[in-house]
Amino acid sequence: MNRNALSIIIPTYNRENQLTTQLDLIFSSRIDLVSEIVVLDNNSSYEIEELINSYNSSKLRLIRQPFNIKVHNNLASVFTVVDTEWFWLLSDDDEIEISAIENIWNEIHLAPKNTALIKFSRSNFSQEEYIAKSLTTFIDYYYEERLVRRGDLVFISTNVYNAVNLEKYLPYAFEYAYTYIPHLIPVFKGLESGNLAVKFSSKEIVRFIPPREGWYSFGTVGKGLSTLSHIPLSISENYRKKFLDITMSITYKSLIIGFLKNDKIDNLNDFNIIYNNIYRYYIPFKSKVIVKMFFFIMSVKPLKIMFIRFLQLIKKIK
């Protein structure tokens, strides 16, 4: 393990144009501060070897999965390919800021020795400097009564990990890979133990690029995220509810609206799984009644048709 060194790991699958843009940005910045760039390909169908070879760089390494092992398993695999103490887990499509590598390099040398993760800011989403020394203080950072930082927690491209400090907790990434955020499970477990910390940095390192049409399905990802309710954590019931809330990128109301619009929610069964796995643990009783009524209406075809027509009428009136 190369101590005090930084690498970049990019999980990817069939996004040649986005990956090319990302690599061009990386090679246009402080590449001298990076030990290696690992492209972890989930068996893409295009000639990715030709793309990697075109950069003619000894710092760029390609690892291809023998078949498509699905996005969550490919994410868990990042921990098996890293050869440096620090690594930046970077999406192939969230474009990096020109000063990103230099910002990361400076932060890793200032971070406390027990740091598991440095969580950076992204463009148009600023955050204050903070060090969370336990799972509860980590949850408190994301959860306030007036502001729930929903969605940012599961965003991968602002995460820089210390592989050495996390080594003890890495098996959890594979045990709970089905949650769709296996890269965060070792961090949660390290925080729970009281041995590790997370540093939040105000420095911006990426610009969020919305997924292309048809690529993202909340019906799939939401089912994965909802299974976080399965993970045993030594926290109070109140903190458990908050934890489940901050890990879901949308509220149950948005889930209902998305389903009605047929927007990235596949079917009522997906909705039901997501609700029963996670939302029912923390939404108020009145909200649970509304959801149950919604389930009933959507499961009876005549009622469903009438309800959707009613909503369409209201939309026209507005």
ROLO-706399 format. One record per residue (C-alpha): residue number from 1; x, y, z; residue in three letters. Coordinates in Angstrom, 3 decimals, padded with zeros to 6 digits. Example, Ala and Ser with C-alpha at 12.3 -4.5 7.8 and 13.67 -1.06 7.14 Angstrom:
<node nr="1" X="012.300" Y="-004.500" Z="007.800" rest="Ala"/>
<node nr="2" X="013.670" Y="-001.060" Z="007.140" rest="Ser"/>
***
This chain:
<node nr="1" X="000.000" Y="000.000" Z="000.000" rest="Met"/>
<node nr="2" X="001.429" Y="003.325" Z="-001.114" rest="Asn"/>
<node nr="3" X="001.119" Y="005.557" Z="001.977" rest="Arg"/>
<node nr="4" X="000.134" Y="009.241" Z="001.745" rest="Asn"/>
<node nr="5" X="-000.548" Y="008.760" Z="-001.970" rest="Ala"/>
<node nr="6" X="-003.699" Y="009.488" Z="-003.958" rest="Leu"/>
<node nr="7" X="-005.386" Y="007.510" Z="-006.727" rest="Ser"/>
<node nr="8" X="-008.589" Y="008.026" Z="-008.695" rest="Ile"/>
<node nr="9" X="-010.974" Y="005.128" Z="-009.283" rest="Ile"/>
<node nr="10" X="-013.684" Y="005.499" Z="-011.937" rest="Ile"/>
<node nr="11" X="-016.401" Y="002.818" Z="-012.126" rest="Pro"/>
<node nr="12" X="-017.950" Y="002.876" Z="-015.599" rest="Thr"/>
<node nr="13" X="-020.261" Y="001.057" Z="-017.960" rest="Tyr"/>
<node nr="14" X="-021.097" Y="001.884" Z="-021.587" rest="Asn"/>
<node nr="15" X="-020.577" Y="005.629" Z="-021.300" rest="Arg"/>
<node nr="16" X="-017.713" Y="006.203" Z="-023.695" rest="Glu"/>
<node nr="17" X="-018.354" Y="009.907" Z="-024.309" rest="Asn"/>
<node nr="18" X="-018.697" Y="010.752" Z="-020.625" rest="Gln"/>
<node nr="19" X="-015.619" Y="008.737" Z="-019.685" rest="Leu"/>
<node nr="20" X="-013.588" Y="010.421" Z="-022.436" rest="Thr"/>
<node nr="21" X="-014.624" Y="013.867" Z="-021.193" rest="Thr"/>
<node nr="22" X="-013.755" Y="012.911" Z="-017.641" rest="Gln"/>
<node nr="23" X="-010.317" Y="011.549" Z="-018.515" rest="Leu"/>
<node nr="24" X="-009.550" Y="014.628" Z="-020.628" rest="Asp"/>
<node nr="25" X="-010.355" Y="016.840" Z="-017.635" rest="Leu"/>
<node nr="26" X="-008.177" Y="014.749" Z="-015.332" rest="Ile"/>
<node nr="27" X="-005.194" Y="014.832" Z="-017.665" rest="Phe"/>
<node nr="28" X="-005.626" Y="018.598" Z="-018.015" rest="Ser"/>
<node nr="29" X="-005.248" Y="019.123" Z="-014.263" rest="Ser"/>
<node nr="30" X="-002.663" Y="018.291" Z="-011.567" rest="Arg"/>
<node nr="31" X="-002.024" Y="014.741" Z="-012.710" rest="Ile"/>
<node nr="32" X="001.421" Y="014.929" Z="-011.097" rest="Asp"/>
<node nr="33" X="-000.280" Y="014.651" Z="-007.684" rest="Leu"/>
<node nr="34" X="-001.982" Y="011.364" Z="-008.594" rest="Val"/>
<node nr="35" X="-000.246" Y="007.983" Z="-008.368" rest="Ser"/>
<node nr="36" X="-002.663" Y="006.216" Z="-010.698" rest="Glu"/>
<node nr="37" X="-006.087" Y="006.374" Z="-012.325" rest="Ile"/>
<node nr="38" X="-008.006" Y="003.100" Z="-012.360" rest="Val"/>
<node nr="39" X="-010.925" Y="002.697" Z="-014.741" rest="Val"/>
<node nr="40" X="-013.080" Y="-000.102" Z="-013.332" rest="Leu"/>
<node nr="41" X="-015.157" Y="-001.199" Z="-016.304" rest="Asp"/>
<node nr="42" X="-018.272" Y="-003.284" Z="-015.809" rest="Asn"/>
<node nr="43" X="-017.776" Y="-005.109" Z="-019.135" rest="Asn"/>
<node nr="44" X="-018.786" Y="-002.337" Z="-021.526" rest="Ser"/>
<node nr="45" X="-019.749" Y="-003.306" Z="-025.077" rest="Ser"/>
<node nr="46" X="-017.483" Y="-000.801" Z="-026.853" rest="Tyr"/>
<node nr="47" X="-013.699" Y="-001.073" Z="-027.340" rest="Glu"/>
<node nr="48" X="-012.726" Y="000.551" Z="-024.057" rest="Ile"/>
<node nr="49" X="-009.159" Y="-000.776" Z="-024.309" rest="Glu"/>
<node nr="50" X="-008.588" Y="001.420" Z="-027.354" rest="Glu"/>
<node nr="51" X="-009.827" Y="004.454" Z="-025.466" rest="Leu"/>
<node nr="52" X="-007.519" Y="003.787" Z="-022.503" rest="Ile"/>
<node nr="53" X="-004.517" Y="003.094" Z="-024.729" rest="Asn"/>
<node nr="54" X="-005.069" Y="006.329" Z="-026.635" rest="Ser"/>
<node nr="55" X="-003.926" Y="008.306" Z="-023.567" rest="Tyr"/>
<node nr="56" X="-000.558" Y="006.541" Z="-023.598" rest="Asn"/>
<node nr="57" X="-000.099" Y="007.070" Z="-019.860" rest="Ser"/>
<node nr="58" X="001.578" Y="004.739" Z="-017.386" rest="Ser"/>
<node nr="59" X="-000.684" Y="006.206" Z="-014.692" rest="Lys"/>
<node nr="60" X="-003.869" Y="005.007" Z="-016.384" rest="Leu"/>
<node nr="61" X="-004.920" Y="001.412" Z="-015.683" rest="Arg"/>
<node nr="62" X="-007.952" Y="-000.496" Z="-016.948" rest="Leu"/>
<node nr="63" X="-009.613" Y="-003.314" Z="-015.013" rest="Ile"/>
<node nr="64" X="-012.518" Y="-005.048" Z="-016.756" rest="Arg"/>
<node nr="65" X="-015.084" Y="-007.210" Z="-015.023" rest="Gln"/>
<node nr="66" X="-015.489" Y="-010.597" Z="-016.787" rest="Pro"/>
<node nr="67" X="-019.226" Y="-009.846" Z="-017.167" rest="Phe"/>
<node nr="68" X="-021.673" Y="-007.167" Z="-016.052" rest="Asn"/>
<node nr="69" X="-021.827" Y="-007.629" Z="-012.283" rest="Ile"/>
<node nr="70" X="-024.298" Y="-004.722" Z="-011.873" rest="Lys"/>
<node nr="71" X="-023.502" Y="-001.245" Z="-010.659" rest="Val"/>
<node nr="72" X="-023.635" Y="-001.910" Z="-006.892" rest="His"/>
<node nr="73" X="-021.212" Y="-004.832" Z="-007.096" rest="Asn"/>
<node nr="74" X="-018.875" Y="-002.837" Z="-009.313" rest="Asn"/>
<node nr="75" X="-018.930" Y="-000.064" Z="-006.697" rest="Leu"/>
<node nr="76" X="-018.017" Y="-002.520" Z="-003.947" rest="Ala"/>
<node nr="77" X="-015.121" Y="-003.731" Z="-006.092" rest="Ser"/>
<node nr="78" X="-013.346" Y="-000.362" Z="-005.898" rest="Val"/>
<node nr="79" X="-011.914" Y="-001.385" Z="-002.531" rest="Phe"/>
<node nr="80" X="-010.200" Y="-004.412" Z="-004.081" rest="Thr"/>
<node nr="81" X="-008.286" Y="-002.494" Z="-006.764" rest="Val"/>
<node nr="82" X="-006.908" Y="000.461" Z="-004.824" rest="Val"/>
<node nr="83" X="-003.151" Y="000.469" Z="-004.155" rest="Asp"/>
<node nr="84" X="-002.816" Y="003.823" Z="-002.371" rest="Thr"/>
<node nr="85" X="-003.782" Y="005.023" Z="001.073" rest="Glu"/>
<node nr="86" X="-006.191" Y="007.616" Z="-000.330" rest="Trp"/>
<node nr="87" X="-008.496" Y="007.285" Z="-003.316" rest="Phe"/>
<node nr="88" X="-011.097" Y="009.456" Z="-004.978" rest="Trp"/>
<node nr="89" X="-014.194" Y="007.522" Z="-006.040" rest="Leu"/>
<node nr="90" X="-015.258" Y="009.404" Z="-009.157" rest="Leu"/>
<node nr="91" X="-018.238" Y="008.884" Z="-011.436" rest="Ser"/>
<node nr="92" X="-017.523" Y="008.797" Z="-015.159" rest="Asp"/>
<node nr="93" X="-019.958" Y="011.648" Z="-015.844" rest="Asp"/>
<node nr="94" X="-019.750" Y="014.203" Z="-012.987" rest="Asp"/>
<node nr="95" X="-017.188" Y="016.570" Z="-014.474" rest="Glu"/>
<node nr="96" X="-014.336" Y="017.581" Z="-012.190" rest="Ile"/>
<node nr="97" X="-013.332" Y="021.135" Z="-011.317" rest="Glu"/>
<node nr="98" X="-009.932" Y="022.180" Z="-012.642" rest="Ile"/>
<node nr="99" X="-008.630" Y="022.656" Z="-009.078" rest="Ser"/>
<node nr="100" X="-010.129" Y="019.397" Z="-007.761" rest="Ala"/>
<node nr="101" X="-006.991" Y="017.268" Z="-007.507" rest="Ile"/>
<node nr="102" X="-005.003" Y="020.037" Z="-005.852" rest="Glu"/>
<node nr="103" X="-007.841" Y="020.656" Z="-003.360" rest="Asn"/>
<node nr="104" X="-007.987" Y="016.959" Z="-002.523" rest="Ile"/>
<node nr="105" X="-004.208" Y="016.724" Z="-002.159" rest="Trp"/>
<node nr="106" X="-004.159" Y="019.610" Z="000.316" rest="Asn"/>
<node nr="107" X="-007.058" Y="018.217" Z="002.340" rest="Glu"/>
<node nr="108" X="-005.707" Y="014.685" Z="002.741" rest="Ile"/>
<node nr="109" X="-002.530" Y="016.092" Z="004.280" rest="His"/>
<node nr="110" X="-004.528" Y="018.176" Z="006.759" rest="Leu"/>
<node nr="111" X="-007.086" Y="015.524" Z="007.712" rest="Ala"/>
<node nr="112" X="-007.007" Y="013.916" Z="011.198" rest="Pro"/>
<node nr="113" X="-005.164" Y="010.593" Z="011.280" rest="Lys"/>
<node nr="114" X="-008.358" Y="008.614" Z="011.940" rest="Asn"/>
<node nr="115" X="-010.216" Y="010.020" Z="008.923" rest="Thr"/>
<node nr="116" X="-012.204" Y="007.418" Z="006.976" rest="Ala"/>
<node nr="117" X="-013.712" Y="009.769" Z="004.419" rest="Leu"/>
<node nr="118" X="-013.377" Y="013.365" Z="003.276" rest="Ile"/>
<node nr="119" X="-016.703" Y="014.528" Z="001.888" rest="Lys"/>
<node nr="120" X="-016.165" Y="017.476" Z="-000.458" rest="Phe"/>
<node nr="121" X="-018.629" Y="020.002" Z="-001.845" rest="Ser"/>
<node nr="122" X="-019.907" Y="020.098" Z="-005.403" rest="Arg"/>
<node nr="123" X="-020.812" Y="023.062" Z="-007.573" rest="Ser"/>
<node nr="124" X="-024.022" Y="024.781" Z="-006.432" rest="Asn"/>
<node nr="125" X="-024.078" Y="022.707" Z="-003.246" rest="Phe"/>
<node nr="126" X="-021.884" Y="024.279" Z="-000.613" rest="Ser"/>
<node nr="127" X="-021.338" Y="022.822" Z="002.834" rest="Gln"/>
<node nr="128" X="-019.570" Y="024.082" Z="005.906" rest="Glu"/>
<node nr="129" X="-016.363" Y="022.625" Z="007.335" rest="Glu"/>
<node nr="130" X="-017.058" Y="019.992" Z="009.963" rest="Tyr"/>
<node nr="131" X="-015.606" Y="016.812" Z="011.470" rest="Ile"/>
<node nr="132" X="-018.023" Y="014.065" Z="012.503" rest="Ala"/>
<node nr="133" X="-016.477" Y="011.789" Z="015.130" rest="Lys"/>
<node nr="134" X="-019.383" Y="009.368" Z="015.525" rest="Ser"/>
<node nr="135" X="-022.314" Y="008.025" Z="013.543" rest="Leu"/>
<node nr="136" X="-024.767" Y="010.197" Z="015.480" rest="Thr"/>
<node nr="137" X="-022.842" Y="013.438" Z="014.838" rest="Thr"/>
<node nr="138" X="-022.582" Y="012.383" Z="011.194" rest="Phe"/>
<node nr="139" X="-026.369" Y="011.981" Z="011.042" rest="Ile"/>
<node nr="140" X="-026.842" Y="015.309" Z="012.841" rest="Asp"/>
<node nr="141" X="-024.798" Y="017.036" Z="010.147" rest="Tyr"/>
<node nr="142" X="-027.170" Y="015.802" Z="007.457" rest="Tyr"/>
<node nr="143" X="-030.384" Y="016.082" Z="009.416" rest="Tyr"/>
<node nr="144" X="-031.853" Y="019.270" Z="010.820" rest="Glu"/>
<node nr="145" X="-035.528" Y="019.976" Z="011.434" rest="Glu"/>
<node nr="146" X="-035.597" Y="022.743" Z="008.827" rest="Arg"/>
<node nr="147" X="-033.068" Y="021.261" Z="006.448" rest="Leu"/>
<node nr="148" X="-032.554" Y="017.624" Z="005.521" rest="Val"/>
<node nr="149" X="-029.567" Y="017.316" Z="003.172" rest="Arg"/>
<node nr="150" X="-031.325" Y="014.597" Z="001.231" rest="Arg"/>
<node nr="151" X="-029.482" Y="013.111" Z="-001.748" rest="Gly"/>
<node nr="152" X="-026.017" Y="014.492" Z="-001.118" rest="Asp"/>
<node nr="153" X="-024.984" Y="011.620" Z="001.132" rest="Leu"/>
<node nr="154" X="-025.280" Y="009.014" Z="-001.632" rest="Val"/>
<node nr="155" X="-023.586" Y="011.169" Z="-004.286" rest="Phe"/>
<node nr="156" X="-020.328" Y="009.312" Z="-005.017" rest="Ile"/>
<node nr="157" X="-018.081" Y="011.853" Z="-006.747" rest="Ser"/>
<node nr="158" X="-017.438" Y="014.006" Z="-003.685" rest="Thr"/>
<node nr="159" X="-015.998" Y="011.078" Z="-001.715" rest="Asn"/>
<node nr="160" X="-012.290" Y="010.627" Z="-000.989" rest="Val"/>
<node nr="161" X="-011.523" Y="007.568" Z="001.153" rest="Tyr"/>
<node nr="162" X="-008.670" Y="006.431" Z="003.362" rest="Asn"/>
<node nr="163" X="-008.302" Y="002.762" Z="002.402" rest="Ala"/>
<node nr="164" X="-005.893" Y="002.039" Z="005.275" rest="Val"/>
<node nr="165" X="-008.241" Y="003.286" Z="007.992" rest="Asn"/>
<node nr="166" X="-011.228" Y="001.515" Z="006.420" rest="Leu"/>
<node nr="167" X="-009.520" Y="-001.843" Z="005.893" rest="Glu"/>
<node nr="168" X="-011.101" Y="-003.457" Z="008.964" rest="Lys"/>
<node nr="169" X="-014.600" Y="-002.514" Z="007.807" rest="Tyr"/>
<node nr="170" X="-014.376" Y="-003.370" Z="004.093" rest="Leu"/>
<node nr="171" X="-016.188" Y="-006.752" Z="004.331" rest="Pro"/>
<node nr="172" X="-019.370" Y="-004.801" Z="005.066" rest="Tyr"/>
<node nr="173" X="-019.220" Y="-003.267" Z="001.583" rest="Ala"/>
<node nr="174" X="-019.725" Y="-006.717" Z="000.080" rest="Phe"/>
<node nr="175" X="-022.150" Y="-007.995" Z="002.709" rest="Glu"/>
<node nr="176" X="-024.470" Y="-005.063" Z="002.026" rest="Tyr"/>
<node nr="177" X="-023.689" Y="-004.419" Z="-001.642" rest="Ala"/>
<node nr="178" X="-027.395" Y="-004.780" Z="-002.443" rest="Tyr"/>
<node nr="179" X="-028.065" Y="-001.419" Z="-000.754" rest="Thr"/>
<node nr="180" X="-026.637" Y="000.322" Z="-003.850" rest="Tyr"/>
<node nr="181" X="-024.277" Y="002.355" Z="-001.638" rest="Ile"/>
<node nr="182" X="-021.697" Y="-000.307" Z="-000.639" rest="Pro"/>
<node nr="183" X="-018.981" Y="002.367" Z="-000.759" rest="His"/>
<node nr="184" X="-020.534" Y="004.033" Z="002.311" rest="Leu"/>
<node nr="185" X="-021.297" Y="001.021" Z="004.503" rest="Ile"/>
<node nr="186" X="-017.675" Y="000.656" Z="005.789" rest="Pro"/>
<node nr="187" X="-017.755" Y="004.367" Z="006.680" rest="Val"/>
<node nr="188" X="-020.979" Y="003.932" Z="008.665" rest="Phe"/>
<node nr="189" X="-019.496" Y="000.967" Z="010.505" rest="Lys"/>
<node nr="190" X="-016.249" Y="002.812" Z="011.213" rest="Gly"/>
<node nr="191" X="-018.171" Y="005.772" Z="012.625" rest="Leu"/>
<node nr="192" X="-020.344" Y="003.433" Z="014.675" rest="Glu"/>
<node nr="193" X="-017.230" Y="001.924" Z="016.275" rest="Ser"/>
<node nr="194" X="-016.059" Y="005.351" Z="017.446" rest="Gly"/>
<node nr="195" X="-012.633" Y="004.739" Z="015.898" rest="Asn"/>
<node nr="196" X="-013.011" Y="006.728" Z="012.672" rest="Leu"/>
<node nr="197" X="-014.147" Y="010.198" Z="011.617" rest="Ala"/>
<node nr="198" X="-015.531" Y="011.930" Z="008.525" rest="Val"/>
<node nr="199" X="-014.295" Y="015.333" Z="007.468" rest="Lys"/>
<node nr="200" X="-016.608" Y="017.637" Z="005.522" rest="Phe"/>
<node nr="201" X="-014.824" Y="020.099" Z="003.265" rest="Ser"/>
<node nr="202" X="-016.226" Y="023.299" Z="001.759" rest="Ser"/>
<node nr="203" X="-013.980" Y="022.944" Z="-001.301" rest="Lys"/>
<node nr="204" X="-015.832" Y="022.134" Z="-004.546" rest="Glu"/>
<node nr="205" X="-014.389" Y="019.330" Z="-006.671" rest="Ile"/>
<node nr="206" X="-017.110" Y="018.306" Z="-009.178" rest="Val"/>
<node nr="207" X="-020.045" Y="019.586" Z="-011.195" rest="Arg"/>
<node nr="208" X="-023.115" Y="017.365" Z="-011.082" rest="Phe"/>
<node nr="209" X="-024.266" Y="016.233" Z="-014.538" rest="Ile"/>
<node nr="210" X="-027.844" Y="014.790" Z="-014.587" rest="Pro"/>
<node nr="211" X="-028.005" Y="011.174" Z="-015.849" rest="Pro"/>
<node nr="212" X="-029.017" Y="010.756" Z="-019.457" rest="Arg"/>
<node nr="213" X="-032.615" Y="009.814" Z="-020.212" rest="Glu"/>
<node nr="214" X="-033.421" Y="006.166" Z="-019.613" rest="Gly"/>
<node nr="215" X="-030.250" Y="005.421" Z="-017.622" rest="Trp"/>
<node nr="216" X="-031.514" Y="005.961" Z="-014.092" rest="Tyr"/>
<node nr="217" X="-034.425" Y="004.145" Z="-012.469" rest="Ser"/>
<node nr="218" X="-035.429" Y="005.114" Z="-008.954" rest="Phe"/>
<node nr="219" X="-037.514" Y="001.972" Z="-008.890" rest="Gly"/>
<node nr="220" X="-034.248" Y="000.004" Z="-008.969" rest="Thr"/>
<node nr="221" X="-031.977" Y="002.293" Z="-006.956" rest="Val"/>
<node nr="222" X="-034.706" Y="003.129" Z="-004.452" rest="Gly"/>
<node nr="223" X="-035.278" Y="-000.548" Z="-003.702" rest="Lys"/>
<node nr="224" X="-031.575" Y="-000.884" Z="-002.994" rest="Gly"/>
<node nr="225" X="-031.361" Y="002.199" Z="-000.792" rest="Leu"/>
<node nr="226" X="-034.467" Y="001.164" Z="001.113" rest="Ser"/>
<node nr="227" X="-032.732" Y="-002.009" Z="002.319" rest="Thr"/>
<node nr="228" X="-030.503" Y="000.119" Z="004.548" rest="Leu"/>
<node nr="229" X="-033.194" Y="-000.597" Z="007.135" rest="Ser"/>
<node nr="230" X="-031.709" Y="-004.129" Z="007.290" rest="His"/>
<node nr="231" X="-028.326" Y="-002.963" Z="008.584" rest="Ile"/>
<node nr="232" X="-027.864" Y="-003.371" Z="012.352" rest="Pro"/>
<node nr="233" X="-026.530" Y="-000.132" Z="013.855" rest="Leu"/>
<node nr="234" X="-025.958" Y="000.728" Z="017.516" rest="Ser"/>
<node nr="235" X="-028.022" Y="003.919" Z="017.529" rest="Ile"/>
<node nr="236" X="-031.317" Y="004.941" Z="019.100" rest="Ser"/>
<node nr="237" X="-034.626" Y="004.502" Z="017.294" rest="Glu"/>
<node nr="238" X="-034.822" Y="008.270" Z="016.779" rest="Asn"/>
<node nr="239" X="-031.402" Y="008.355" Z="015.111" rest="Tyr"/>
<node nr="240" X="-032.265" Y="005.287" Z="013.074" rest="Arg"/>
<node nr="241" X="-035.285" Y="007.108" Z="011.656" rest="Lys"/>
<node nr="242" X="-033.116" Y="010.115" Z="010.800" rest="Lys"/>
<node nr="243" X="-030.502" Y="007.862" Z="009.219" rest="Phe"/>
<node nr="244" X="-033.071" Y="006.245" Z="006.960" rest="Leu"/>
<node nr="245" X="-034.478" Y="009.648" Z="006.029" rest="Asp"/>
<node nr="246" X="-031.168" Y="011.179" Z="004.915" rest="Ile"/>
<node nr="247" X="-030.146" Y="008.171" Z="002.838" rest="Thr"/>
<node nr="248" X="-033.227" Y="008.388" Z="000.582" rest="Met"/>
<node nr="249" X="-032.752" Y="010.931" Z="-002.177" rest="Ser"/>
<node nr="250" X="-036.467" Y="011.760" Z="-002.431" rest="Ile"/>
<node nr="251" X="-039.411" Y="011.985" Z="-000.021" rest="Thr"/>
<node nr="252" X="-042.364" Y="009.621" Z="-000.077" rest="Tyr"/>
<node nr="253" X="-044.465" Y="012.465" Z="-001.555" rest="Lys"/>
<node nr="254" X="-042.029" Y="012.773" Z="-004.444" rest="Ser"/>
<node nr="255" X="-042.197" Y="009.001" Z="-004.844" rest="Leu"/>
<node nr="256" X="-045.988" Y="009.169" Z="-005.234" rest="Ile"/>
<node nr="257" X="-045.725" Y="012.012" Z="-007.760" rest="Ile"/>
<node nr="258" X="-043.011" Y="010.167" Z="-009.667" rest="Gly"/>
<node nr="259" X="-045.136" Y="007.043" Z="-009.828" rest="Phe"/>
<node nr="260" X="-048.161" Y="008.978" Z="-011.108" rest="Leu"/>
<node nr="261" X="-046.015" Y="010.612" Z="-013.784" rest="Lys"/>
<node nr="262" X="-044.469" Y="007.222" Z="-014.609" rest="Asn"/>
<node nr="263" X="-041.146" Y="008.953" Z="-014.021" rest="Asp"/>
<node nr="264" X="-038.361" Y="006.497" Z="-013.113" rest="Lys"/>
<node nr="265" X="-040.713" Y="004.401" Z="-010.933" rest="Ile"/>
<node nr="266" X="-041.321" Y="001.082" Z="-012.653" rest="Asp"/>
<node nr="267" X="-044.478" Y="-000.226" Z="-011.011" rest="Asn"/>
<node nr="268" X="-046.629" Y="-000.259" Z="-007.892" rest="Leu"/>
<node nr="269" X="-044.752" Y="-003.261" Z="-006.538" rest="Asn"/>
<node nr="270" X="-041.494" Y="-001.248" Z="-006.555" rest="Asp"/>
<node nr="271" X="-043.278" Y="001.556" Z="-004.730" rest="Phe"/>
<node nr="272" X="-044.624" Y="-000.912" Z="-002.167" rest="Asn"/>
<node nr="273" X="-041.205" Y="-002.480" Z="-001.541" rest="Ile"/>
<node nr="274" X="-039.546" Y="000.921" Z="-001.064" rest="Ile"/>
<node nr="275" X="-042.283" Y="002.138" Z="001.266" rest="Tyr"/>
<node nr="276" X="-042.315" Y="-000.964" Z="003.457" rest="Asn"/>
<node nr="277" X="-038.529" Y="-001.148" Z="003.645" rest="Asn"/>
<node nr="278" X="-037.929" Y="002.434" Z="004.683" rest="Ile"/>
<node nr="279" X="-040.615" Y="005.153" Z="004.618" rest="Tyr"/>
<node nr="280" X="-042.940" Y="003.408" Z="007.038" rest="Arg"/>
<node nr="281" X="-040.237" Y="003.607" Z="009.694" rest="Tyr"/>
<node nr="282" X="-040.189" Y="007.379" Z="009.964" rest="Tyr"/>
<node nr="283" X="-043.082" Y="009.169" Z="008.263" rest="Ile"/>
<node nr="284" X="-045.936" Y="010.449" Z="010.512" rest="Pro"/>
<node nr="285" X="-049.080" Y="008.393" Z="011.104" rest="Phe"/>
<node nr="286" X="-051.259" Y="010.690" Z="008.947" rest="Lys"/>
<node nr="287" X="-048.818" Y="010.258" Z="006.088" rest="Ser"/>
<node nr="288" X="-048.989" Y="006.482" Z="006.469" rest="Lys"/>
<node nr="289" X="-052.774" Y="006.649" Z="006.140" rest="Val"/>
<node nr="290" X="-052.424" Y="008.686" Z="002.921" rest="Ile"/>
<node nr="291" X="-049.964" Y="006.149" Z="001.493" rest="Val"/>
<node nr="292" X="-052.244" Y="003.228" Z="002.367" rest="Lys"/>
<node nr="293" X="-055.151" Y="004.982" Z="000.665" rest="Met"/>
<node nr="294" X="-052.949" Y="005.569" Z="-002.362" rest="Phe"/>
<node nr="295" X="-051.999" Y="001.873" Z="-002.491" rest="Phe"/>
<node nr="296" X="-055.660" Y="000.902" Z="-002.357" rest="Phe"/>
<node nr="297" X="-056.699" Y="003.325" Z="-005.123" rest="Ile"/>
<node nr="298" X="-053.845" Y="002.253" Z="-007.390" rest="Met"/>
<node nr="299" X="-054.630" Y="-001.444" Z="-006.891" rest="Ser"/>
<node nr="300" X="-058.280" Y="-001.089" Z="-008.002" rest="Val"/>
<node nr="301" X="-058.303" Y="-000.325" Z="-011.733" rest="Lys"/>
<node nr="302" X="-061.550" Y="001.741" Z="-011.913" rest="Pro"/>
<node nr="303" X="-060.465" Y="003.863" Z="-008.949" rest="Leu"/>
<node nr="304" X="-057.015" Y="004.301" Z="-010.447" rest="Lys"/>
<node nr="305" X="-058.446" Y="005.524" Z="-013.770" rest="Ile"/>
<node nr="306" X="-060.783" Y="007.960" Z="-012.017" rest="Met"/>
<node nr="307" X="-058.009" Y="009.266" Z="-009.771" rest="Phe"/>
<node nr="308" X="-055.569" Y="009.872" Z="-012.627" rest="Ile"/>
<node nr="309" X="-058.282" Y="011.599" Z="-014.692" rest="Arg"/>
<node nr="310" X="-059.065" Y="013.790" Z="-011.698" rest="Phe"/>
<node nr="311" X="-055.419" Y="014.800" Z="-011.397" rest="Leu"/>
<node nr="312" X="-055.272" Y="015.545" Z="-015.122" rest="Gln"/>
<node nr="313" X="-058.360" Y="017.744" Z="-014.796" rest="Leu"/>
<node nr="314" X="-056.836" Y="019.672" Z="-011.896" rest="Ile"/>
<node nr="315" X="-053.669" Y="020.208" Z="-013.923" rest="Lys"/>
<node nr="316" X="-055.700" Y="021.623" Z="-016.831" rest="Lys"/>
<node nr="317" X="-057.584" Y="023.982" Z="-014.514" rest="Ile"/>
<node nr="318" X="-054.314" Y="025.269" Z="-013.064" rest="Lys"/>
***
